[in-house]
Each structure stands twice: as structure tokens, then as C-alpha cells.
Amino acid sequence: FTRKGAGMRIETLGFAYGSEEAEAIAREIGRRAAHGAAWHDIAVIYRQNRLSRAIEEAFIKARVPFEIVGDVGFWQRLAVKDALALLSLSASPEDRQSDEAFRRVANKPARGLGAKSLGEIEIAAQREGTSLLGAVPHTKLSPKCGAALSRFVQTIRASGRREPESVGERLSWLLEATGYLPALRADDSDEAANQRENLAELISLAHDFAEIGQIME
């Protein structure tokens, strides 16, 4: 409870879209700053961490300085970075520039790929002059790991052969086909629920793009 007594009345505003809400918040903060309010005296409290994405982008656009407390920025969240790695890998599976993306998601969910197996793939990639994904068929792996990685490679390559679609549709398919989203659904922790919400937000955003490179910028 509070001890300061009555203060200003709470003002409630409604918006049709999250982007409109975020832009209005940025404008209001700018107005208050122009009237002498200090940036550090203003806070935005959001109910779910996925909701921060539109607010972050509106603040950047409006040049409102901000610090996220008790969380990380939308684009730095684990599931979002994993999803973008899957997109990057599907866009250029044979390119060595996709190797970091392969390292990030090849064992998500777990496919038995440990440090030693990854090292073997690295050696094969150097020997064959190909990407890490392209080196999987040329690497001697345990039966379980080899079979799981072969399915992963086939899924990534199959994504590039699908009919033209939005980036959101491709991402949604990748997350399902690679087992990433099913693994999160099987996890009833709050962290898994937050990651699912972040992925839903990313997929919704990605539907507005026709090319993967646009969302990766």
C-alpha cells in the first residue's frame, strides 16, 4: 500500500495495434522529457516479455534512451536468436557463413551432437571444402547422432525447395519440422512458455517480409 495519499488520476488509452501503442508511448515520453522530466524518472512496465519488441523499436526510432531491467532485448533472447539462426541456415546451407548458425541450432533439440562429434564435422568440412551442414554426410558419427543430424540436414534443405512463401511461413515450418517448437511445448516451465511467446511474436513480425535477408538486417 502507499503512504503518499491521492495523486494524479490514472489515464487509460486503447489502441488497435501494438505498434500504435508503442509509438504513442514513445511520443508521450518525448513530450514529458521536453517539459523537464528526467529520462530515468520514467518507466514502462509490460506484462509479458514478448511485448517489449514493439516498444524497443519505437524508442530506437524516436531516439528515446532506455535500459531494460530484469530482462534482455527482444532480439537478444535465446529462442529469437535460435530462430534467426534456423532462417540463416535455410537461406544458405552450403555457405561457410552459415557455419555459426549450424553450431547454434544443430543440437536444438538434442541430437547427440557433442564437442567431439562437432569437431569431426569441422574436420570433414575443411577436408571437403564445404559448410558444416554440407559436411555431415561425409562425417563418421554414432548411429543415433548421424541419423538425427541427417534428418536435420534434410529438413533444412527441404525448406529451400518449398513454394514461395513469407518469411513467417518458412520460419513456422522450420520450427515445427526441426522439432524446436514441439520440444518447447513438451516443457511446462515458465521459461519455455516465455520462449514460445517470443517465437509467436517473431513469426507474426516475419509474415511482413518476403525475403529472409530483410528480417536479418
N, C-alpha and C positions, 0 to 999 in steps of 0.2 A: 504494500500500500504506500501511498505517497504522503508527504507531510507539508507540501507547499501550497495546498489549497487550490482553488479554481484557477485555471489558466485560459489560454485561447481555446475556442471551440474547435473540435476536430472537423476538418473539411474532407468530404468523401467525393471522389471523382470516378466516373466509369468510362471505360474505353472498349472499343470493339476488338482491338488487336494489341498484342503485347508490344509491338514496335511503336504504336502510338503512345502507349503508356510510358515506355522508356524515354521517348523524345520529350514528352510532357514533363517528366521528372527532371530531365537534363535542363529544360528551359526554366523550370521553377527554381532549381538550384542556382542557375546563372542569374536569375532575377534577384534572388536573395543575396548572392555574393555582390552584385552590383550595388545593393543597398547597405553594404557593410558587413554582412555576415561572414564569418571565417569559414573556410572550407572544412576545417577539422571539427566544426560545431554542427555539421550536417551529416546525417546518417540515413542510409536506405536499408530497410530490413525486408528481406524476402523470405517466403515460406519454404520454397524448395530451391536447391542449388541450381537446378537446370534453368530457373528463371533469370539467373544473372546474365545470361548471354546477351540478350537484347539490351539490358541496362549498360553492360560494359561497352558495347558497340556505340550506343547513343552518347555515352560520356566521352569516348575517344573522339567521335565526330564533333562533339560540341566543345572539346578541349576542357573538359571538367576533370581536374586531377582526382584520383581516387585510389584507395587502398582496400583490398579485400581482406576482411578479418575472419579468421577461423575457417578459411576455405581457400581454394586456388581458382584462378581464372578458368572460364569455361573451356577454352582451347587447350588448357594445360591438364585437364582431368584425364585420368587413366583411360577410361573407356573411349573418350573422344579421340585421344592420340592413337589408340589401338585401331579404331575405326578408320581414321585417316590413313594409317599405315596399310590397312587392307585395300583401301582405294588406290593408294600409290602403287602397291604391288600388282594390283589387277590392271593398272594402266600401262605398266612397263615391266612385265615379269622377267624378260630376258636382259634387262638393262642392269649393269652393275650399280647404278644409282639407287636401285630398289633394294639393295642388299640390307641396308639398315632396317627397312620396313620388314623384310623377311625375318631378321633376327628378333624383331619386336613381337611378331604375331605368330610365327611358325609353331610355337608351343602353347598357343592360347586358343582353345582349351588344351590341356596337357596331352601331348602325343608321344611322350617318352623321349623327347629331344633334350639330352643333357649337354654339358660343356664338351665332352669328348666327341659325341656324335656331331655337334655343330662344327667342331674342329676338323673332323673328317670331311664334312661338306665344304668347308673353306678350302681345304687342300685340293679337293676334286675340282672346285671352281677355278682355282689357279691353274691346275693341270689342263682342264678342258677349255679355258678361256671363256667361261660363261658366268652367268649370275649364280647366286647361291640357290635360287629356286631351280634354275636350269641344271644345276649340278646334282640335285637329289637323285635322279635316275642313274647317275654314274658313281654313286657312293654306296659302299657296303655298310648297311645298317642292320640292327637287330630286326627280326621279322616283324615284331609289333610296331616298332618305330618306323621302319621302312614302309609298311602298309599304310600307316596313318599319314605319314608325310606324302606318300604317293597320292592319296585321296585329296589331301590339301592342295597339292600342285595341280591336280586335275580340276579342282574347283576353281582355283584362281584363273587358270587358263580358260575354263569354260565361261567365266564371267565376261571375258573379252569377245566371245563369239555370240553373245546374246543380241537380240534385236535392239536397235537404237532405243534408248530409254533415258529418263532423267537420272542424275547422279543419286538422287534419293532412292529410286527404284533399284539401281545397281547396289547401293550400299545395303539396303534392306535385304536383298537376295544374298549378298556376301555374308552378312552377319548370321543369317539363318543357315546357309549351306555349309559354312565352315564350322558350325556348332558353337559359335561365340555367344549368340543370344540364348540358345537353348541351355547352355551352361549357366548363364546368369539367372534364367528362370528357375533352374533347379536349386538355386541358392536362395534361401529365405532370409538372409541377413539384410539389415538396413543399407549397408554399403552396396550390395548387389541391386537393391531397389533403386538407389540413387543413380547407379550406373545405367540401369535400364531407362530411367527418366532422361538422363543426359543423352543417351543414344536416340531416344524418341525425338528429342529436341533437334539433334543434329540431322536426323533423317528428314524431319519436317523442313528444316532450312535447306537441305541439299536438293529437295524437289524443285527449287527455284533455279537450279543450274543444269545446263545441258552438257557441260564438259567438266571432267574431274579437275583439270588444272585451275579452273575458276575458284573452286572452293578451297584449293590448297594454297592459294596466294595469301 
